[in-house]
Amino acid sequence: MWIYDFLIFYQSGTSIINGISPYQIFDFNSPIFLALFFAPISLLPIWAAYGLYLLGNVYFVWKLLKKKAIWALLFFPFLFCLFVGQIDFLLSALLLVGSPWTLGLALIKPQVAIVVVPWLIMRYKKADFLKAAVSVFVFIGISFIVQPNWVSEWFSTKPEFDFFSMHASNLYWLVPLTFIQLRAK
């Protein structure tokens, strides 16, 4: 369970570097943008990549919260994300701290973008919208250059409900067997 998601993301980046579809990686069900984001990171050894991931998270916690950062570091959901290697906080922080040029990163995890992007664009000036649009279109263009048929491959990965309920990076396994009826299948 430790760094479960991070390993999937790391392997998807490695597959991009090696010219292989990331959708051949077991449990990779995300848009290709996540694999593209992890491609340069996957050039590092896994321990260095995960260390960089941890340092990035801690840096952005400090950057956003300053003296209150200790509360995030004691907050179980945040620690759990670090434990399994989820990038939701890191992505949100990159978007919030970054410039309009970073808006293309919102494509990595649409479920994060739905929450962060409306707050982000409220502070944009007119010129910022053009910068943001360029970054989004560049990221989309790169995705089709690297893997022209990625959309059909992505849509062909249809995990069942049990996949998400029994996924190693959620709290499913913490439900005691005495409450087995709370678990899916």
Secondary structure by P-SEA (a helix, b strand, c coil): ccaaaaaaaaaaaaaaaacccccccccccccaaaaaaacccccccaaaaaaaaaaaaaaaaaaccccaaaaaaacaaaaaaaaaccaaaaaaaaaaaccccccccccccaaaaacccccccccccaaaaaaaaaaaaaaaaaaaaaccaaaaaaaaccccaaaaaaccccccccccccccccccc
